[in-house]
Amino acid sequence: MNKNIPIIRKSLEDKLANNIIMLDISEQTVLTDFIVIADGSNVNHLDALVDSVTDELAREGIKPKTIEGNSRSGWVLIDYNNFIIHLFTHEMRNFYNLERIWMDGKKITD
């Protein structure tokens, strides 16, 4: 298991993220090893989730390669190379339905 998974899960749970899903997709793609998908109740909650996860990982010396989108768009993608975190508003998560795309991934529980 990747050592960052518990850090990510705790930082999202501490900020009351909704429907946290972690998937190992290393057998489906060479782009990344795992993805995290979660949603917030509104744009302010989404901002808090982004800040929480990036701050906690930064404390471990882990900086994102890139951050795409923003809370106003309803989707923030945080790329750390070997894992990608997708944070959505509830409406945008339902619209894009990434779980369907990566349904062959293995659920990660810690």
PyMOL commands that set and color helices and strands:
alter all, ss='L'
color gray80, all
select helices_A, chain A and resi 5-14+43-59+71-73+90-96+98-101
alter helices_A, ss='H'
color red, helices_A
select strands_A, chain A and resi 18-24+34-40+66-70+75-79+83-89+106-107
alter strands_A, ss='S'
color yellow, strands_A
deselect
rebuild
show_as cartoon
